[in-house]
C-alpha cells in the first residue's frame, strides 16, 4: 500500500502542516508520496523531498495551478489517484475544499479530521464537538482522509532523499477563476502553529480593549493572538483569529484564555493544549473544568499585574 499526501504550500514554501500529515501517512502505509500542485513550485517540491518518511514527490506545475483552485487541484489528484490506497489532506480550508471533491469523484466516503490511525483501514475522529471519539473503519479501496495536524507530531524536515518526478498537469477545468486575495499581515506567530496563544472572549468589551489588553501580554510572551467565537461575532477580533470548532483547532504548549467562558464550541478547538491558563471572574465558568491553572479575577486587573510581573 502507498499513501499520497496533497501538499499545502504557497508556491515558495511548504506549509508546516504537511509535516504532520506525513506522520499520519506513515502510520497508514509503508510508502508515502507527496503531490505538489502549483505554479513555479519547485522549491516546495524540493522541501517535500527532504522530509523523512517520504519516498517520492510528484510535481504538477502549470499556470492555472498558481492559486490552487479546488476544482483544478481535485482534477489533478484524481489523475494520479488510481495507484494509491490512501489520499491525505491537512484539515485546513484548502484541504477541506479539495478532499470532498476527490472523494465524491472516487465514490468513496471521506473520513474527516482523523486524530489517530488504529490500522490501515481504521481511524479515530472527534464527534459531538470533541466530546466523543468515533472509531471509523473504511472498507473503500481508496481512503480519502483529512488530518487534524494537532494530533500528530511533525516529521523531521531534513534527512530525506526522495526523488522529485514531474507529472503531466491536467487542463484548466474553467469551472472557477481566481479574483483576489486579502491577506492579513501580523508580526505575531501564525495561530495554528503557535507554541503560545493568548486568547480573548466577549468579556473584553470592545475591539479597542481587546487589542489594548491582550496585545501587550502576547508581545511579552511571544504569543499568537486568538479569540472566541463570541468575540469574533461581536467584532472584537477578525475571523482568522477564531479558535474553536468552527474556527481553528490549536494545541499550543501554553494557552491563556482571558475572559472566555468556555462554551463547548470553543473547548473543542483548544482543549488539547498542553497547559491551559484561564482568567475569568465567574467561578462557574466552564473553562475552569479544562484549565490546568485558573485565576478567578477581573481580567482588566489581572492581566496588567501579570504583565508587570513578567517584565520584572
Backbone as a ProteinNet text record, in pm:
[ID]
protein_1_A
[PRIMARY]
XXXXXXXXXXXXXXXXXXXXXXXXXXXXXXXXXXXXXXXXXXXXXXXXXXXXXXXXXXXXXXXXXXXXXXXXXXXXXXXXXXXXXXXXXXXXXXXXXXXXXXXXXXXXXXXXXXXXXXXXXXXXXXXXXXXXXXXXXXXXXXXXXXXXXXXXXXXXXXXXXXXXXXXXXXXXXXXXXXXXXXXXXXXXXXXXXXXXXXXXXXXXXXXXXXXXXXXXXXXXXXXXXXXXXXXXXXXXXXXXXXXXXXXXXXXXXXXXXXXXXXXXXXXXXXXXXXXXXXXXXXXXXXXXXXXXXXXXXXXXXXXXXXXXXXXX
[TERTIARY]
83.5	0	87.7	41.9	113.8	16.7	60.3	-23.1	25.1	-69.8	-38.7	-85.1	4.9	-29.4	-36.1	-143.3	-154.5	-97.8	13.7	89.8	18.2	35.8	-7.3	115.8	103	216.6	167.6	257.7	222.6	307.6	354.3	440	585	614.6	754	795.7	701.8	735.5	629.4	675.3	585.7	523.9	392	323.6	364.1	391.5	436.5	334.3	206.3	103.7	121.1	190.3	218	305.7	391.6	479.3	399.8	292.9	207.1	133.2	93	23.7	114.9	245.3	339.9	342.5	343.2	341.9	217.9	103.1	-20.2	-11.6	44.3	53	143.4	252.9	344.4	279.7	174	101.9	-5.6	-34.2	-133.1	-68.3	53.9	114.5	265.6	324.3	469.5	541.9	475.4	538.4	452.9	519.8	449	501.1	408.4	440.8	372.2	427.1	366.8	340.3	220.6	184.8	186.5	268.7	275.9	210.1	100.9	26.5	45.1	101.8	124.1	183.8	233.4	299.2	429.9	539.1	669.8	696.5	651	652.4	766.9	876.3	988.8	1048.9	1046	1104.3	1028.9	895.2	825.7	838.8	854	874.2	1007.6	1111.2	1241.9	1235.9	1163.3	1147.4	1074.2	974.3	899.9	990	1082.7	1172.8	1268.2	1288.7	1379.6	1311.2	1178.1	1105.6	1132.9	1161.3	1184.3	1054.4	1061.5	944	882	927.9	873.5	967.4	912.9	997.2	989.3	883.1	871.4	786.2	823.7	746.9	701.4	571.5	515.6	488.3	536.6	519	433	317.3	230	235.1	298.1	324.1	260.6	173.6	108.4	54.1	39.5	-9.9	-146.1	-235.4	-369	-371.2	-255.9	-245.3	-189.8	-162.5	-96	-171.4	-305.2	-385.9	-454.4	-420.6	-467	-619.1	-691.8	-836.9	-881.4	-984.3	-1024.2	-1058.4	-1127.2	-1168.4	-1048.2	-950.2	-830.7	-745.5	-730.4	-649.8	-710.8	-843.4	-910	-889.7	-899	-879.2	-737.8	-639.6	-501.4	-481.6	-543	-533.8	-596.4	-711.4	-780.4	-699.2	-618.4	-537.5	-431.9	-390.9	-286	-337	-465.1	-517.5	-522.9	-529.1	-556	-455.8	-332.8	-229.5	-207.3	-300	-280.7	-393.8	-356.1	-454.6	-510.5	-434.1	-475.9	-440	-530.2	-502.9	-531.2	-430	-441.5	-427.5	-505.4	-501.3	-492	-424.5	-433.1	-574.5	-626.6	-763.7	-764.7	-731	-730.8	-843.1	-857.7	-959.5	-935.9	-809.7	-778.1	-808.1	-760.1	-782.6	-930	-1004.2	-1146.9	-1225.6	-1166.6	-1232	-1203.6	-1080.6	-1041.2	-1081.1	-1061	-1084	-1224.8	-1332.4	-1466.8	-1489	-1430.2	-1443.1	-1376.2	-1259.8	-1188.8	-1268.4	-1316.7	-1392.3	-1519.1	-1588.9	-1712.5	-1686.1	-1581.4	-1549.5	-1500.6	-1437.7	-1393.6	-1505.8	-1617.6	-1733	-1693.4	-1622.6	-1583.3	-1625	-1628.9	-1665.2	-1540.3	-1542	-1430.2	-1434.3	-1317.3	-1305.7	-1238.1	-1311.2	-1265.8	-1196	-1091.8	-1021	-981	-908	-863.1	-762.6	-770.4	-679.5	-588.3	-614.4	-530.3	-552.4	-448.1	-457.1	-447.1	-557.1	-561.3	-503.9	-542.7	-494.1	-504.3	-458.3	-459.7	-599.5	-700.2	-838.1	-924.4	-862.3	-938.5	-877.4	-964.3	-917.9	-1006.5	-949.7	-1028	-1049.2	-1170	-1201.5	-1299.4	-1290.3	-1380.8	-1520.4	-1621.5	-1759.2	-1823.7	-1941.9	-2013.9	-1923.8	-1866.1	-1780.3	-1664.4	-1613.4	-1498.3	-1530.8	-1660.2	-1698.2	-1695.1	-1682.4	-1671.7	-1576.5	-1519	-1427.9	-1485.3	-1502.7	-1555.9	-1441.1	-1450.5	-1356	-1423.5	-1365	-1427.3	-1344.1	-1409.1	-1342	-1392.1	-1301.1	-1336	-1310.3	-1411.4	-1399.7	-1371.2	-1357.9	-1330.7	-1190	-1172.5	-1040.4	-941.4	-992.1	-908.5	-965.5	-883	-926.7	-889.5	-989	-965.6	-979.4	-871.4	-864.8	-822.5	-880.9	-822.8	-764.9	-652.5	-573.2	-576.1	-618.7	-610.2	-464.9	-395	-249.8	-208.5	-292.4	-253.5	-244.9	-296.9	-297.1	-176.7	-95.3	20	144.2	252.4	379.5	428.8	502.1	560.1	675.7	688.5	802.8	927.9	1044.4	1168.7	1174.6	1209.3	1209.6	1334.8	1434.6	1559.6	1595.7	1677.3	1725.7	1669.8	1559.7	1502.8	1573.2	1554.9	1620.9	1528	1405.3	1306.8	1330.6	1301.9	1313.6	1193.4	1215.2	1107.1	1077	955.3	914	805	824.2	723.3	615.8	490.3	377.8	302.3	229.7	153.8	42.9	32.5	-70.8	-201.4	-311.2	-441.3	-477.6	-569.3	-610.3	-693	-696.3	-777.6	-924.9	-992.9	-1133.1	-1224.4	-1183	-1264.8	-1387.9	-1397.5	-1516.3	-1512.4	-1394.1	-1381.4	-1259.4	-1251.6	-1135.3	-1099.9	-973.4	-925.4	-951.4	-1009	-1041.1	-944	-935.6	-845.4	-822.3	-723	-692.3	-652.2	-711.2	-673.5	-611.7	-486.6	-412.8	-383.6	-426.2	-396.1	-249.6	-183.4	-42.3	-25.5	61.2	83.4	225.3	279.3	411.2	401.3	279.6	255.4	274.8	307.8	317.1	183.5	188.5	67.1	-8.5	-138.7	-218.9	-211.6	-231	-240.5	-110.4	2.9	132	201.1	135.9	199.7	218.9	327.9	356	286.2	259.8	189.9	78	-40.2	-154.5	-220.8	-245.2	-323.7	-456.7	-564.4	-694.2	-793.8	-881.5	-977.1	-1120.4	-1212.4	-1353.8	-1435.8	-1566.2	-1658.5	-1641.9	-1585.6	-1568.6	-1474.6	-1396.3	-1307.6	-1386.7	-1508.3	-1597.3	-1594.4	-1480.1	-1471.7	-1344.4	-1338.5	-1219.1	-1097.7	-1118	-1006.7	-952.2	-1041.9	-997.6	-932.6	-982.3	-923.7	-776.1	-748.7	-611	-526.6	-582.4	-505.6	-472.9	-559.7	-539.4	-454.6	-483	-418	-287.4	-277.1	-158	-29	-25.1	99.4	139.7	41.2	72.4	123.6	60.8	106.1	247.2	275.7	410.5	513.7	478.6	570.9	601.5	500.4	516.9	563.1	565	594.8	485.1	361	246.4	164.2	84.4	-16.6	-142.7	-221.5	-349.4	-460.2	-553.2	-669.7	-794.5	-909.8	-1035.8	-1143.1	-1241.2	-1356.2	-1451.9	-1546.9	-1644.3	-1727.1	-1758.1	-1837	-1763.9	-1631.2	-1552.9	-1549	-1536.8	-1534.9	-1670.5	-1777.8	-1912.4	-1944.6	-1884.1	-1906.7	-1820.8	-1731.8	-1647.9	-1521.4	-1486	-1365.4	-1237.9	-1249.4	-1132.8	-1173.3	-1079.3	-1111.8	-1135.8	-1200.5	-1236.2	-1116.3	-1002	-888.2	-824.5	-874.1	-823.8	-914.4	-1023.8	-1120.6	-1067.4	-1074.6	-1037.2	-1165.7	-1179	-1298.3	-1339.3	-1451.2	-1498.7	-1518.2	-1568.4	-1587.4	-1475.1	-1370.7	-1253.4	-1131.4	-1023.8	-900.1	-881.7	-832.9	-801.8	-655.8	-628.8	-492.2	-454.4	-326.2	-275.7	-138.2	-130.4	-0.9	52.6	175.6	232.7	162.6	120.6	53.1	-61.7	-181	-299.8	-354.2	-356.5	-404.8	-541.8	-646.6	-783.8	-828.2	-851.1	-883.5	-1028.2	-1110	-1249	-1327.8	-1290.5	-1359.4	-1436.8	-1566.5	-1648.8	-1619.3	-1590.7	-1558.6	-1673.1	-1743.9	-1850.6	-1792	-1875.5	-1829.7	-1760.4	-1816.5	-1760.1	-1615.5	-1587.1	-1450.8	-1358.5	-1406.6	-1323.7	-1279.4	-1364.5	-1330.1	-1206.7	-1178.9	-1065.8	-936.4	-939.7	-816.5	-789.7	-878.3	-862	-744.1	-681.6	-562.6	-434	-446.4	-328.2	-258.6	-126.5	-51.9	-79.3	-77.6	-109.5	-212.3	-322.3	-428.8	-440	-430.2	-445.8	-572.9	-663.6	-789.6	-798.9	-836.7	-861.6	-1006.7	-1088	-1230.4	-1286.2	-1371	-1425.5	-1547.3	-1595.3	-1708.5	-1656	-1676.7	-1621.8	-1683.3	-1799.3	-1866.7	-1842.3	-1752.3	-1724.6	-1673	-1728.3	-1685.3	-1537.5	-1474.2	-1332.8	-1247.6	-1291.5	-1213.1	-1209.6	-1305.2	-1308.6	-1196.8	-1141.3	-1031.3	-899.8	-902.7	-781.8	-688	-559.1	-458	-437.3	-451.1	-439.3	-554.5	-627.7	-739.1	-724	-751.9	-745.6	-883.4	-951.9	-1082.6	-1059.6	-1062	-1030.5	-1079.7	-1088.8	-1122.6	-1000.7	-1019.3	-904.6	-839.7	-916.4	-859.6	-768.4	-778.6	-686.6	-575.1	-613.2	-517.7	-412.7	-451.8	-356.2	-248.6	-283.2	-175.2	-80.6	-135.1	-48.8	40.9	-13.5	66.5	175.4	140.5	237.1	348.4	313.3	413.6	509.7	454.4	537.8	631.7	584.9	667.5	780.9	760.5	860.3	968.2	948	1048.3	1169.4
-119.2	0	125.2	224.4	351	464.2	559.7	674.3	797.5	882.3	1007.4	1123.9	1218	1341.1	1455.1	1531.3	1651	1767.2	1820.1	1918.2	2051.9	2116.5	2255.2	2344.3	2447	2535.5	2664.3	2761.3	2889.8	2915.4	2807.5	2807.9	2842	2884.1	2910.5	2831.6	2805.6	2733	2627.8	2515.6	2409	2445.3	2430.1	2457	2352.3	2397.4	2306.2	2197	2221.7	2121.6	1996	2009.5	1892.5	1793.1	1843	1754.5	1666.7	1722.6	1642.5	1536.4	1571.8	1475.8	1359.5	1387	1278.9	1176.3	1223.6	1131.9	1043.6	1103	1025.1	923.7	965.5	876.8	757.6	778.5	667.2	561.2	599.1	502.5	429.9	480.8	417.2	322	353.3	282.4	275.3	176.9	160.2	261.4	307.3	401	526.8	643.7	771.3	857.4	907	1002.1	1135.1	1243	1375.9	1434.9	1489.3	1557.6	1707.8	1779.1	1925.1	1982	2055.8	2115.8	2267.2	2327.1	2470.9	2524	2646.5	2709.4	2771.4	2731.5	2774.4	2717.9	2593.4	2533.6	2434.7	2455.9	2362.9	2367.2	2484.3	2495.8	2414.7	2425.9	2338	2190.4	2159	2018.7	1967.9	2052.4	2013.7	1999.3	2089.5	2079.3	1950.4	1914.1	1790.4	1668.4	1674.9	1562.3	1538.1	1638.9	1624.1	1570.6	1558.3	1511.6	1363.8	1329.8	1190	1112.5	997	912.6	922.7	1017.9	1037.2	974.5	891.5	822.8	883.3	959	1019.7	1146.2	1245.6	1369.4	1384.3	1406	1430.9	1580.2	1641.3	1784.8	1808.1	1868.7	1910.3	2062.4	2115.5	2258.9	2316.5	2415	2479.8	2615.6	2711.3	2844.4	2841.6	2752.6	2751.1	2685.4	2639.5	2587.6	2693.1	2812.3	2914	2942.9	2947.8	2978.5	2855.2	2739.9	2610.8	2608.1	2647.8	2642.1	2498.3	2480.4	2346.6	2255.1	2309.6	2225.7	2171	2257.7	2214.2	2120.7	2153.1	2068.7	1929.1	1921.9	1792	1709.1	1774.2	1701.9	1645.5	1722	1672.8	1555	1561.8	1449	1325.2	1341.2	1227	1165.7	1246.5	1196.2	1096.3	1105	1014.5	922.2	931.8	864.4	712.6	661.5	519.5	424.9	467.7	377.5	389.9	458.2	481.4	421.3	377.1	320.7	427.1	532.5	640.7	774.3	870.8	1007.4	1099	1171.6	1252.1	1400.7	1479.5	1624.8	1677.8	1790.3	1859.5	1915.3	1914.9	1962	2114.4	2178.1	2324.3	2365.1	2494.5	2541	2482.6	2474.3	2418.3	2269	2196.6	2052.8	2016.8	2093.5	2066.3	2101.5	2179	2214.1	2111.4	2060.5	1968	1823.9	1781.6	1641.3	1591.6	1665.7	1614.7	1596.7	1683	1669.4	1540.9	1511.6	1388.8	1266.2	1268	1154	1129.4	1236.7	1221.7	1161.4	1206.9	1154.7	1009.9	973.2	833.8	744.9	807.8	737.1	661.4	731.4	674	769.9	719.2	801.8	866.5	997.5	1068.1	1049	1030.8	1027.4	1157.6	1242	1378.6	1394	1475.9	1519.4	1403	1308.9	1195.3	1244.3	1185.4	1220.3	1104.1	985.9	869.4	766.7	688.4	578.4	448.6	375.3	249.5	137.2	135.2	39	105.2	36.1	95.7	131.5	63.6	92	145.6	177.3	217.2	343.1	440.3	570.6	623.8	712.3	781.8	925.6	975.9	1116.3	1167.7	1296.1	1351.5	1374.9	1357.2	1388.3	1463.4	1519.4	1594.5	1701.7	1785.2	1896.8	1850.1	1730.9	1679.5	1611.4	1597.3	1533.6	1381.7	1327.6	1182.6	1156.1	1037.6	998	874.6	882	769.6	693.3	562	477	433.6	473.8	453.8	355.5	252.7	157.2	178.7	200.4	224.9	99.6	58.5	-58.2	-17.8	111.4	159.1	122	101	63.3	177.7	301.1	420.1	499.4	524.8	602.3	748.5	836.4	980.4	1038.8	1097.4	1141.1	1286.6	1358.6	1486	1465.9	1530.9	1505.7	1627.7	1608.3	1715.3	1722	1825.3	1832.1	1833.9	1888.7	1898.5	1762	1658.3	1525.1	1440.8	1491.9	1416.9	1505	1447.2	1519.6	1542.6	1649.4	1677.2	1582.2	1537.4	1454.3	1542.4	1480.2	1555.1	1622.7	1752.1	1829	1805.8	1744.3	1717.7	1570.8	1525.3	1387.3	1295.5	1334.7	1253.5	1277.6	1185.2	1198	1146	1195.3	1148	1211	1135.1	1187.2	1276.2	1378	1467.5	1434.2	1391.2	1348.4	1442.1	1496.7	1584.7	1501.8	1533	1462	1558.4	1502.4	1585.7	1660.4	1788.3	1869	1853.9	1839.1	1832.8	1971	1975.1	2102.4	2183.8	2313.2	2402.5	2365.5	2339.8	2298.9	2411.6	2535.9	2650	2668.7	2593.3	2599.7	2715.7	2767.5	2879.6	2960.7	3081.8	3164.9	3244.6	3272.7	3349	3497.4	3563.5	3706.1	3789.8	3765.7	3845.5	3774.2	3819.5	3763.7	3877.1	3880.6	3978.3	3903	3927.1	3854.5	3948.1	3908.9	3989.5	3970.8	4081.3	4077.9	4104.3	4026.7	4042.7	4000.5	4067.7	4030.1	3914.3	3880.2	3770.9	3637.2	3529.7	3396.1	3352.8	3265.2	3215.4	3129.4	3151.4	3094.2	2941.7	2875.8	2729.6	2661.3	2729.8	2668.4	2727.9	2821.5	2891.9	2801.3	2821	2746	2807.5	2937.1	3008.3	3090.6	3085	3161.8	3234.8	3363.4	3443.2	3471.2	3424.3	3430.8	3506.6	3584.2	3666	3637.5	3666.2	3642.6	3769.9	3752.9	3865.8	3959.2	3908.8	3991.6	4109.4	4106.2	4220.1	4347.4	4335	4450	4528.9	4534.9	4609.7	4570.8	4607.6	4578.3	4653.1	4777.6	4856.7	4794.1	4750.9	4688.6	4553.3	4482.6	4352.9	4371.3	4468.7	4492.8	4549.6	4649.4	4717.7	4626.3	4532	4443.7	4322	4259	4131.6	4146.3	4248.2	4260.9	4276.6	4359	4367.8	4233.1	4156.8	4025.9	3930.8	3931.5	3845.2	3881.3	4011.2	4053.8	4012.2	4022.4	3984.8	3835.4	3755.4	3609.2	3556.5	3643.2	3596.9	3505.6	3542.6	3455.9	3503.7	3412.4	3447.3	3492.5	3574	3617	3526.3	3490.3	3412.6	3476.8	3424.3	3480	3372.7	3390.2	3300.8	3343.5	3255.7	3291.8	3412.2	3418.9	3531.8	3663	3663.9	3784.9	3822.1	3721.1	3746.1	3796.7	3731.6	3773.1	3914.9	3954	4088.4	4193.3	4149.5	4243.3	4283.9	4213.2	4249.1	4201.7	4095.8	4036.4	3983.8	3976.7	3925.2	3773.5	3724.2	3582.3	3488.8	3533.4	3442.8	3419.6	3488.1	3463.8	3368.4	3326.2	3244.2	3104.3	3066.1	2931.9	2857.7	2735.8	2658.8	2564.1	2500.3	2400.5	2458	2580.9	2644.4	2742.3	2741.8	2824.8	2736.6	2769.8	2693.1	2600.8	2482.2	2384.6	2403.6	2430	2458	2366.5	2345.7	2266.9	2319.1	2443.6	2501.9	2445.9	2481.8	2444.2	2519.8	2643.8	2725.9	2801	2787.8	2859	2941.3	3073.4	3164.3	3216.6	3174.7	3212	3326.7	3442.3	3562	3602.8	3594.6	3634.4	3545	3418.1	3319.4	3225.8	3213.7	3131.8	2983.3	2941.3	2800.6	2720.9	2777.7	2704.5	2582.2	2480.1	2354.8	2380.8	2473.3	2502.5	2551.9	2631.7	2682.4	2574	2499.1	2393.4	2292.1	2265.2	2167.9	2209.7	2339.8	2388.3	2404.1	2394	2422.6	2330.5	2235.9	2157	2060	2041.4	1956.8	2034.4	2162.7	2241.7	2178.3	2184.5	2117.5	2181	2313.5	2383.3	2490.9	2491.2	2588.7	2675.8	2805.4	2902.2	2982.5	2987.7	3059.1	3175.2	3291.4	3409.7	3450.8	3439.6	3469.9	3503.7	3603.9	3642.2	3558.8	3472.7	3385.6	3251.5	3219.6	3093.7	2969.1	2984.1	2869.9	2859.2	2937.1	2932.9	2794.8	2734.9	2600	2589.5	2702.2	2698.4	2644	2663.4	2615.5	2462.8	2396.9	2249.3	2186.3	2260.6	2206.8	2276.3	2381.8	2459.5	2387.9	2396.5	2346.6	2447.4	2575.7	2682.4	2780	2812	2904.7	3021.2	3140.5	3260.8	3326.7	3326.6	3390.4	3538	3618.8	3761.3	3839.6	3970.1	4059.9	4068.7	4034.2	4029.9	4166.1	4275.8	4409	4447.3	4372.8	4391.6	4288.4	4164.9	4053.8	4061.7	4097.1	4096.7	4203.9	4328.2	4425.7	4381.3	4318.7	4268.7	4156.6	4067.1	3959.8	4016.6	4114.2	4174.7	4244.1	4309.9	4375	4273.8	4161.4	4056.4	3996	3980.3	3923.9	4016.6	4145.8	4243.8	4267.5	4213.9	4233.9	4143.5
0	0	0	-75.1	-82.9	-54.1	27.6	63	-11.7	-51	-118.9	-33.7	-9.6	63.1	-37.5	-33.4	-117	-36.6	-82.5	-5	4.9	119.4	140	121	37.5	12.9	-50.8	-62.8	-125.3	-249.1	-310.7	-430.4	-400.5	-279.1	-241.1	-117.9	-27	95	125.2	176	217.1	351.3	362.4	488.4	591.9	713.4	819.2	849	820.7	849.1	763.4	650.5	567	641.6	728.8	805.1	901.2	957.7	1045.1	965.5	843.3	757.4	719.3	704.8	673.4	786	909.1	1023.1	1020.7	991.8	982.1	868.8	756.4	640.3	665.2	739.1	766.7	854.9	927.4	1009.8	929.9	810.1	722.5	623.4	583.2	471.6	487.5	421.9	428.3	340.5	235.6	142.9	133.5	130.8	129.5	15.2	-65.9	-172	-141.2	-195.5	-180.3	-318.5	-335.3	-460.1	-436.2	-512.1	-504.2	-629	-608.9	-719	-710.7	-813.2	-807.1	-934.8	-928.7	-1043.5	-994.7	-1056.1	-1007.8	-869.6	-847.8	-713.5	-693.6	-762.5	-748.2	-608.1	-545.8	-411.8	-308.2	-296.5	-201.6	-237	-365.1	-404	-350.6	-360.1	-305.8	-154.6	-88.1	56.7	94.3	15.6	41.7	26.3	-68.1	-90.2	24.6	109.7	223.7	348.5	345.3	463.2	487.4	612	646.6	637.8	572.1	555.6	418.9	337.2	202.6	100.8	11.3	-86.1	-226.3	-255.1	-387.9	-378.6	-460.7	-470.8	-615	-633.3	-765.4	-777.5	-884.6	-905.1	-1028.2	-1006.7	-1117	-1122.6	-1226	-1233.2	-1359.4	-1341.7	-1454.8	-1410.2	-1501.5	-1462.6	-1395.2	-1437.6	-1378.1	-1240.8	-1192.8	-1056.2	-959.9	-1010.1	-928.2	-799.7	-806.1	-687.6	-630.7	-685.8	-633.6	-613.3	-716.4	-711	-691	-609.7	-566.6	-683.2	-785.2	-897.9	-973.8	-1000.2	-1071.9	-987.9	-860.4	-772	-759.7	-744.7	-733.4	-859.2	-975.7	-1101.1	-1110.7	-1062.2	-1066.1	-971.3	-853	-759.6	-821.8	-884.6	-945.8	-1058.7	-1125.9	-1237.3	-1191.2	-1065.2	-1015	-905.1	-870.8	-751.9	-763.5	-884.1	-902.6	-840.3	-820.6	-769.7	-619.7	-549.2	-405.9	-323.3	-203.3	-110.2	-16.9	7	95.4	30.7	39.2	-5.7	112.1	156.7	277.7	248.8	320.1	313.9	456.3	476	604.4	617.7	740.5	763.2	773.3	662.4	651.5	556.1	535.6	442.2	303	262.3	130.7	126.2	226.5	229.5	236	316.1	331.6	206	117.7	-7.4	-117	-120.6	-227	-195.1	-70.9	-34.8	-67.3	-34.6	-66.6	-216.6	-296.6	-441.3	-489.8	-432.6	-469.7	-425.4	-302.5	-250.1	-331.7	-367.7	-444.4	-581.7	-648.5	-781.7	-775.8	-664.6	-647.5	-594.2	-555.2	-498.8	-371.9	-283.5	-154.9	-44.4	77	192.9	251.3	261.6	323.4	474.4	534.5	680.5	722	793.2	818.6	952.9	952	1073.2	1163.2	1105.9	1187	1292	1409.7	1518.9	1557.2	1502.5	1529.2	1420	1392.6	1297.2	1376.8	1383.3	1457.3	1372	1246.4	1148.7	1011.8	908.7	775.2	728.4	782.7	742.2	856.3	969.8	1088.8	1150.2	1179.3	1223.5	1335.7	1415.7	1518.1	1475.6	1505.6	1475.3	1579.8	1616.1	1717.1	1659.8	1743.6	1707	1823.1	1800.9	1903.5	1965.5	1876.8	1920.7	2007.6	1978.4	2050.5	2181	2214.3	2340.4	2333.2	2213.9	2196.2	2080.7	2081	1973.7	1905.7	1776	1698.7	1634.6	1637	1564.9	1435.8	1323.2	1192.3	1110.9	1058.9	971.1	829	737.9	598.4	515.7	441.7	353.8	209.5	183.8	48.2	5	-123.1	-174.9	-163.9	-173.4	-154.9	-39	60.5	176.3	155.9	159.7	149.1	289.2	339.7	478.9	488.2	584.1	625.4	765	791.3	911.4	1002.2	1126.9	1226.1	1271.8	1229.8	1248.1	1394.3	1482.3	1622.7	1689.9	1625.4	1685.5	1643.4	1551.3	1502.3	1509.7	1557.2	1560.9	1418.9	1399.4	1268.1	1240.7	1116.8	1080.4	1074	1062.8	1050.3	913.9	914.6	790.4	706.6	763.9	693.5	706.6	613.9	622.3	516.6	453.2	347.1	214.7	121.4	-9.3	-118.1	-118.9	-215.9	-352.1	-455.3	-590.9	-622.5	-702.8	-747.7	-893.1	-916.9	-1050.6	-1101.6	-1220.2	-1279.9	-1346.8	-1316.9	-1378.2	-1468.4	-1563.9	-1657.4	-1583.5	-1609.3	-1546.5	-1624.3	-1553.4	-1619.1	-1671.7	-1766.3	-1825	-1725.1	-1746.8	-1664.6	-1681.6	-1571	-1578	-1623.3	-1600.1	-1637	-1550.3	-1441.1	-1355.8	-1257.6	-1232.4	-1139.2	-1178.5	-1128.4	-1155	-1030.8	-1017.7	-903.2	-926.2	-826.3	-838.1	-756.7	-626.5	-543.8	-412	-340.3	-208.7	-116.6	0.1	102.2	218.8	242.2	345.3	461.1	579	696.8	734.1	764	798.5	947.5	1009.5	1152.8	1187.6	1287.7	1338.3	1436.3	1474.2	1568.5	1498.9	1574	1514.3	1454	1355.1	1291.9	1391.4	1402	1510.2	1515.6	1403.5	1404	1444.7	1425.5	1455.2	1577.6	1647.1	1759	1879.7	1950.6	2073.3	2194.4	2187	2295.2	2231.6	2290.6	2239.6	2355.7	2335.9	2429.3	2360.2	2421	2354.8	2441	2375.2	2448.3	2409.7	2501.2	2478.2	2480.6	2487.7	2482.2	2601.8	2711.2	2831.3	2808.7	2699.4	2671.7	2643.5	2591.3	2580.6	2452.3	2384.7	2259.3	2186.7	2058.4	1979.7	2034.3	2077.9	2132.4	2260.6	2349.1	2473.3	2446.6	2345.7	2308.3	2273.7	2187	2145.1	2259.1	2329.6	2433.6	2550.7	2579.6	2694.8	2660.4	2547	2515.1	2438	2353.4	2269.4	2349.9	2455.2	2533.2	2594.9	2643.1	2700.9	2594.4	2476.5	2367	2323.9	2317.9	2278.8	2382.7	2509.8	2615.8	2612.3	2579.9	2577.6	2441.3	2339.9	2204.8	2153.2	2183.6	2157.6	2039.3	1986	1885.7	1957.5	1889.5	1943.3	1891.4	1981.8	1943.8	2000.2	1961.4	2009.2	2009	2096.6	2095.7	1985.5	1953.5	1850.8	1894.5	2024.6	2074.3	2051.5	2071.1	2049.2	1901.7	1816.5	1672	1624.3	1669.5	1629.5	1677.3	1788.2	1841.4	1772.7	1685.3	1611.9	1683.8	1791.1	1865.6	1795.2	1715.9	1651.8	1514	1418.8	1285.4	1287	1182.6	1174.5	1181.2	1127.5	1123.1	1260	1363	1498.5	1576.3	1517.8	1592	1620	1746.6	1791.1	1827.2	1778.7	1813.5	1703.8	1723.5	1629.3	1489.6	1480.8	1351	1319.1	1400.6	1376.6	1356.3	1423.3	1410	1530.1	1501.9	1606	1644.2	1770.1	1813.9	1930.1	1945.6	2058.7	2098.2	2144.3	2179.8	2311.1	2342.7	2472.3	2585.4	2557.4	2658.9	2593.8	2653.1	2604.9	2720.7	2703.6	2807.4	2763.6	2833.3	2799	2889.4	2830	2906.6	2880.7	2983.1	2967.7	2874.8	2868.3	2784.6	2875.6	2852.6	2941.7	2926	2801.5	2779.4	2721.7	2623.6	2555.7	2486.3	2467	2406	2273.1	2195.4	2063.7	2075.8	2176.8	2194.5	2250.2	2347.4	2407.3	2303.7	2205	2101.4	2024	2020.9	1943.3	2019.2	2155.3	2228.6	2346.6	2374.1	2496.3	2492.7	2374.5	2365.1	2392.9	2427.9	2463.7	2583.7	2586.4	2692.5	2829	2836.6	2961	2929.5	3004.7	2983.9	3108.9	3089.8	3197.5	3170.1	3266.8	3249.1	3347.1	3294.5	3377.4	3355.2	3460.1	3446.7	3584.7	3593.4	3723.5	3763.2	3671.4	3701.8	3752.7	3879.8	3934	3871.7	3809.2	3748.5	3598.8	3546	3402.3	3362.9	3257	3214.5	3179.2	3145	3107.9	3221.5	3345.9	3459.7	3466.5	3401.3	3406.4	3324.3	3228.8	3147.7	3176.9	3259.3	3284.9	3381.6	3354	3447.3	3560.9	3526.7	3625.6	3601.9	3706.2	3694.6	3790.2	3739.8	3822.1	3817.6	3933.6	3943	3973.5	3868.1	3884.7	3764.8	3782.5	3673.4	3581.2	3453.6	3362.1	3344.5	3359.6	3342	3458	3567.4	3679.5	3674.2	3644.6	3649.8	3539.7	3418.7	3307.8	3324.9	3360.5	3386.8	3498.6	3602.9	3710.7	3661.2	3578.5	3521.4	3431.3	3352.1	3261.7	3340.3	3448.5	3531.5	3593	3635.6	3695	3590.1	3467.1	3361.3	3320.8	3336.3	3294.4	3398.6	3518.8	3623.9	3604.3
[MASK]
++++++++++++++++++++++++++++++++++++++++++++++++++++++++++++++++++++++++++++++++++++++++++++++++++++++++++++++++++++++++++++++++++++++++++++++++++++++++++++++++++++++++++++++++++++++++++++++++++++++++++++++++++++++++++++++++++++++++++++++++++++++++++++++++++++++++++++++++++++++++++++++++++++++++++++++++++++++++

